[in-house]
């Protein structure tokens, strides 16, 4: 069911004024995201005309923008990605580990997203793989994937990686499966935190020395090596947050988790409550107060500003696979894992069209007639692109 309020409604109502006020500071990517959300599933993108084969009801089905930052355009991509991952699950426990950048690095990360987000991936991967390879902790080669999230519940900038890790790995000689020794956590959190901090700060210093970082506004002084060293000094003594959740309990639980965390954007349409008098009200979960559900009110300008903080650089990969799950040798390494775990070969998923995937994901057939609930909507014509985009048009 379509939510009563969508991010697209806020963009169509207040996006023009927002662009005028913030034109000098908006990036090309942010402007494209605003435009894509504004046009998504409207006559401007064209589409096709459908008619019910039972009652004759007609409707326009407009094309989606397919932008990865659009709250309406991720369901099908998520379903397709999950289908591929389902065949890769192993018969073992899975762990969820979260690596978070310190708040004092957030402003620098906003000015250097591509460099510092990529470094977050590299430091996390090196941390997990190096400690897992140490015989003192596991002594095995592991595989995992990481999902980048840059937001908190109130849309503030909060870069962190969600890592999903099988509870074990292959021994160095490849002869056996080495199960995780710890029942609650995959690897010791304190050790992970210290290693992550060391690797990230070392690499950050290196890319600064190589001139790969940019500094604007209040951070301009950090281009001077001595100032940058003083900026990093407190971070070397501070505890960096690495959070390890309890194990999922099995592969089936992993898919439930993935359905919630992959292909997400900063806020879903279902969290929006009201747009009135230039104010946006939305729900959020307050993690500092026992996960209480609360409602926040922001001006439309501030809401859009926060939303656009999470637009990623063009072509930046926000889901990455490492180790045994790395793209290059994934098939043969997974086959070896299954052999060591005495697992049968996976059954290839059935071929599904977009309607079947949507029905599996939502439980609703997108081609069922909304009027009679019996007939199927059949395409009978095309709607050319280029129509007007009225504020109420959000089909």
N, C-alpha and C positions, 0 to 999 in steps of 0.2 A: 504493500500500500504506500502511495506517495505521501511523504511527510507534509504537514500543513505549511511548513516554512523550510526553505532551502537556502544554501549559501548563494545559489544563483539569484534568488530574489533580492538578497542584500546587495549583490554586485549590480543588478539591473537598476535598483533604486538609488544607490549611493555611489556606484562605481565611477560615474562621470565626474562628480565633485571630488572624489578621492584622487582621481588621475590629475585633475587640475591642480590640486593643492600639493601633491607629492611628485609631480612630473620630474623635477630635477634628480630625485633620489631613487626612482623606480628603475630596476634593471629591465633589459629587454625580455628576459624570461618571465619576470613578474607581470609585465604588461601583456604578454601572450597568454599567461594563465588567466588573468582577468577577462580577456576577450574570449577565450575558449569557454570558460564557465558561463559567461553571459550569453553565448550563442548556443550552448549545448541543448540539443533536442528542441530546437526552434525551427521555424520556416527558413531561417537564414542558411542553415546547413542542408536543406532539402531532405528528402526521405521518400516515402512511398505511401500510397493510399491502400487501406485494407478494408475488406468487407466480410461480414460474418456469413458463412455458408449455410446458416440456418434461418436467421431472422433478418438478414440484410443490413444490419447495423454497420455504419462506416466510420472510420477514424483515420486521421493522419498519424503516421508513425515517423517522426522526424529522426534524423541521424544524430548520434552522440558525437561529442568533440574528441573522445578517446584520449584526453589529456590525463596523465597519471596523477595530477593534483586535483582533479575534479571528483567531488564526493559521489557523483552518480555514475562514474565510468570505470569502477574498479571491480565490480562483482564478477563479471565474466572472466577478466584476467586472473582474478583470485581462484576461480573454479578451475581454470585450465592449469594453473601452477600447482594447485593442490593435487590434481589428478596425476601429474608427473611425479610429485613427491611421494605419493601413496605407494608406488611400486618400489621405492627406495628404502622404506622403513625396515629396520632390523628388529629381531626378536630379543630386545633387551630394554632396560629402563632408559629413559631419556631425561636429560637435565636441562634446566633453563638458567642461564647465567647472563647477568646484565652488567655491562661496563659503561660507566658514566663519566663524561668530561667534567672537571670542576667548574663551578659557576664562574670563577674568575677568568676562565679561558673562553667563555661563551661569546663575549664581545669580539675577541680576536677571531674566533671561528666564523662569526657572521661576515667578517670582512675577507675571509680566506676559506670559504666553504669547501671548494674542491680539494685544496691542499690538506686542510685539517680534518675533514671527514675521511678522506682517503687514509690519512695517518691513523685515525681512530680504528679503521678496519685493520691496517697492518699491525699496529701495536697489539690489538686484541688477539689477532691470529697468532702472532709470534708468542705472546704470553701463554695462551692455551696449549699450543703445540710444544713449546720448550719445557713447560712444567710437566705436561703429560708424558713426555719422553724420558723424564728423569726417573730412574728406577726407584727412587725414594718415594715417589708419589703414585706412579702407574707403570711407567716403563713400556709405553706402547705408542704406536702411531695412531692418532685419532682423526676423526672427520667431523665436521660441523658446518652449519651455515649461520650467517649473521644478518640481521635485519636492522637497518638504520631508522631510528625515530628521532626527530629533532624537537619535539614538542612536549609540554606538560599538559595537564588537564585544562588549564586556563589559557592555553595557546602561547605561553611564554616559551622562550628559547631554551631548550633542555636537551642537548645532543647526547644520545646514548645508543648502545647496540644491544639488541636482544639476540642471544646466541642459543641455539638448540643443539645439544651435544649428546650423542649416544653414550651410554654408560660403559664404555670400554673401548678397546682398540686392538690392533694386530701387533703381536710381538715383533721386535726388531728383525728376527730371522724369518718372519712370516709363517711360522709353524703353528701358532695357537692364538686363540682369542684371549685377551687379558681383560677380565671384568673389573669394574670399578670396585675399589676396596671400601669406599665410604657409602653408607646407606642413605645419609641425609644429603650430602653435597658431593659433587663430582670431584672437585679438587679443593684444597684448603683456601678459603677466601682471603685470608691475610697474606698468604704467599702470592696469590694472583694479583692482589691490589698493589703490593710492593713492586712486583715485576712489571706490571702494566704502567705504573708511574715512571719507573726507570726508563723503560723503552720509549714511552711517548715523549718524555722530556728530552731525552737524548736525541731522538729523531727531529723534534721540533727545533732544537738548537741547530741541527745540521741544515735544515731547510732555510732557517733564518740566515745562516752564514752563506748559503748559496744564493741568497737574494730572491727566494721564491715566495716570500710573504709580502703583502701590501698593508700599508697602515694609513688610516684616514682619521680626520677629526681629532678626538682626544687621545688617540693611540699613535699619533704621528711620531712621538718621541721614541717609540719602541723600535724604530728603524736603527737607532744608535745601539751598537752591541752592548755597551755598558748598561744602558737603561733596560735593555731586554733581559740581561742577566739578573738585574735586580728584580725585575718583574717575575721571573721564574723562581727566584730563590725561595719565597714562602711556599711555593707549590711542592718543593722537594721535601718539605717537612710535614706537609699536610697529608692526612689519610685520604686516598682516592676511593670512591665508592665502587665496589664490585659486589654485586648482590647475587647470591646463588639461592634459587628457590628450591623447594623440595622436589624430588623427582616426579615426573608425570605419572609413572606407574606402568606405562606400556605404550606401544605404538599407536593404539587407538586414541589415547588421550592426547598424543602429540597433534594429530589432525584437528581435534577440537580446538586446541590452542592456536594452531596455524590459521584456522579459519577466522580468528579474531584479530590476529596481529599482522598478517601479510597484507600488502597492497592497501594499507590504511593511509588516510590523509589526516591533516591536523585535527579536523573535527568532522564528525558525521552529521548529516542532515537531521537525523533523529534526535540529536542533542539540542537542537535549536528550539526555543520556546516561543519567542515573540519578537517582532520588529515593529516598533511604534515610536513615533516622535523622534526618529533618529537614534534610537537606543535598541541594542540587541540583547536579548536575555537568552542564556543557554545554561544547561545543566552541566555539572562537573562533579567528579568524585574527589573529596578532600582526604588525601592519604595521611595527612598529619592528624586527623581527627577520626580515626577508626573507619576510614573509607565512607564517611557520610556523604550522601547525595545532597548537593547544594546548587543554588542558582546564582550566576554572576551576570551583572549588567554592565555592558560596555557601550560607548558610543559606536556608531557604525564605522566611523573613521578609524577608531582604535581597533575594532574587531578586524577590519580588513588589513590594517597594518600588521597585526599579530599573525593573521592567517598567511600573509605573504612572506613572513620570516622563514617559512618552511618550504618555500619553492626551491628545489634542488637545482644545481647547475645542469645545463643541457647534457643529456646522455650519461649522467652520473648513475652508476649501478648501486641501488640501495639494498639489494639482496645479493650476498656473495657466499660462495662455497669454498671450503678449504680442506686440506688434508685428504683423507680417504674420499671425501665428497667433492674434491676439486674437479672442475669440468674436464680436464684433459684425460684422466685415467679413471673416471668415476665408474664406468661399467665393469671393468675387470676387477677393480678393488672391491666393489660391492659384491661381486660374484664370489670373491675370496672370503669376504666376511660371512656371507650366507653359508658357504661351505664349512667354515670353522664353527658356525653356530648351528650346524645341522638343519638349516632352513631349506624348504623347497624353493624352486625357482619361482619368481613372481609371475602371476597371471597378468598379461597385458590388459589394461583397462579397455572397455568397449569404446568404439568410436561414437562420439556424441556430437550433435549439432548444438548451436548456441541455445536453442530452446530447451533441450534436454539438460544442458548444464545449468541454465537458470532455474529450471524446475527442481533439479537436485539441490541447488544451493538455497532456494527460497521456499520450496514446496508449492510454488504457484506457477501454472502454465502461462507464459506470457502471451500465447496465442489464443487462449480461451476468451470467448466473447464476454465483455464486461456487462452486456445488457441481458442476454438470455442465459448465460453460464453453461450453455450446451454446445453451441457451434464453435467453429474454429475461424479465426481471422485469416483471410486469404488475400494475398497481394493482388490488386487489380490495376494498379497504375503507379506512375512515378510522380513525385513532387519535386520540381526543379529547385535548386538552391538559389538563394538571393532574395527571399521574402523579407518582409519587415519583421522586427523583433519587438512586439508590444510587451509592456511590462508584465502583463498577466500570462503571457504565452510560455508555459514551462512543460509542455507535453513530453 
